[in-house]
Amino acid sequence: MTHGLHFRSTRAEISRQALTHNVQLIKEKLGNNYLIGVVKADAYGHGMISTAQAIAANVDAYAVAYIDEALALREAGLTQPIVLLEGCFSAAELPICAHYNLLPVIHQQHQLDAVLTTRLARPVGVWLKADTGLHRLGWRPEQLPAVYQQLDQSTQVASITLMSHLAIGDTRHQFTQQQLEAFTDLCAQTKPSAQMSVINSPALLSATKDISNGYAHWVRSGIAMYGVAPILEGVELPPLQPVMRLLAPIIALRDIPQGDTVGYGGTWRATRPSKIATVAIGYADGYPRSAANGTPVWLHGKQVPLAGTVSMDMITLDVTDLEQVAIGDEVELWGPNLSVNIVAEHANTISYDLFTGVSQRVPRLEV
Ligand SMILES: *Cc1c(COP(=O)(O)O)cnc(C)c1O
């Protein structure tokens, strides 16, 4: 679907210039820390290979969720180390990790056992994860020093980076402070000279001082690279530029009388004689079905409200207040003119969900 003809103009434009600009801003905030470009889930729906290529010269490593994603990067010829954030599902992956310089996270006993016992032709670099409060993956803090020792003493292990993950990225939050402090203490206790990694996009964007506490830190950034700040009120944000612009054409226009309803379930009712535009994008394309009546789209330099339930292939808009609307006019669902965060709020979700939800039906076009 990403090759060949597209008679429907619905598309996600991906701005390489915006991506490069954002990475540059992130690097300015990094200090002497390292940057990991998080490109899991098809680079948050932006296209993994093209994104990874665009940032290759500016990142020190990539991170993906699991090995298949990493191997696709290797197949495309990308050479930086790649962190596997979920680690390995089975021991069979370890020789492949060692061969391709993939760095699995070790967060479970079976993964530790596999590293210590699987025969490897060359040692594998690993990331050792501590659970400092998210309670999703990772060793309990008191387990960490002993696990570290076992890995450190194994000839199968080439390097160990210590990591943890934050439940609330905002560094002004007390729980985040608590997690950061617990992690720093734990690193000092486990191996003071170890490389470490705990900062993600919201933590980086909300940090007011040097986040690394004097250590060189591997910063894992996803959403900020794609030009979106998770809503961080009261933070002076760098001028990130949205990388994705989601567009779709108007394919029908009609006038309806006051009192009539629009769409499945009749959830929107015209309070005046109204003009309705039908747009060729729906929940099968990844436009969220949860987007409520009134969710804005961008049309002719204005925010225009959704009128009626999102259907599989189409949405309907109340364009009564627009003077000139024509078949073929293009609507921006989110992008530089309409923040994805606004749509996410109306749809009761977050930008990450909207980006990764854009389906394979929608061609990504690099611009
Ligand atoms: C996805 C992910 C990140 C990136 O988070 P952003 O908020 O997009 O910067 C970092 N660390 C881990 C463990 C992740 O799963």
The ligand as an SDF file (V2000), in Angstrom:
LIG
                    3D

 15 15  0  0  0  0  0  0  0  0999 V2000
    8.8870    4.4460   24.3890 C   0  0  0  0  0  0  0  0  0  0  0  0
    9.8910    4.5630   25.4610 C   0  0  0  0  0  0  0  0  0  0  0  0
   10.6740    5.7310   25.5780 C   0  0  0  0  0  0  0  0  0  0  0  0
   10.4410    6.9760   24.7660 C   0  0  0  0  0  0  0  0  0  0  0  0
    9.4910    7.7930   25.4190 O   0  0  0  0  0  0  0  0  0  0  0  0
    9.1390    9.2650   24.8840 P   0  0  0  0  0  0  0  0  0  0  0  0
    8.1970    9.7820   25.8910 O   0  0  0  0  0  0  0  0  0  0  0  0
    8.4890    9.0720   23.5490 O   0  0  0  0  0  0  0  0  0  0  0  0
   10.4000   10.0110   24.7990 O   0  0  0  0  0  0  0  0  0  0  0  0
   11.6890    5.7250   26.5110 C   0  0  0  0  0  0  0  0  0  0  0  0
   11.9100    4.6520   27.3070 N   0  0  0  0  0  0  0  0  0  0  0  0
   11.1490    3.5330   27.2400 C   0  0  0  0  0  0  0  0  0  0  0  0
   11.4340    2.3950   28.1540 C   0  0  0  0  0  0  0  0  0  0  0  0
   10.1050    3.4620   26.3310 C   0  0  0  0  0  0  0  0  0  0  0  0
    9.3500    2.3570   26.2800 O   0  0  0  0  0  0  0  0  0  0  0  0
  1  2  1  0
  2  3  1  0
  2 14  2  0
  3  4  1  0
  3 10  2  0
  4  5  1  0
  5  6  1  0
  6  7  2  0
  6  8  1  0
  6  9  1  0
 10 11  1  0
 11 12  2  0
 12 13  1  0
 12 14  1  0
 14 15  1  0
M  END
$$$$
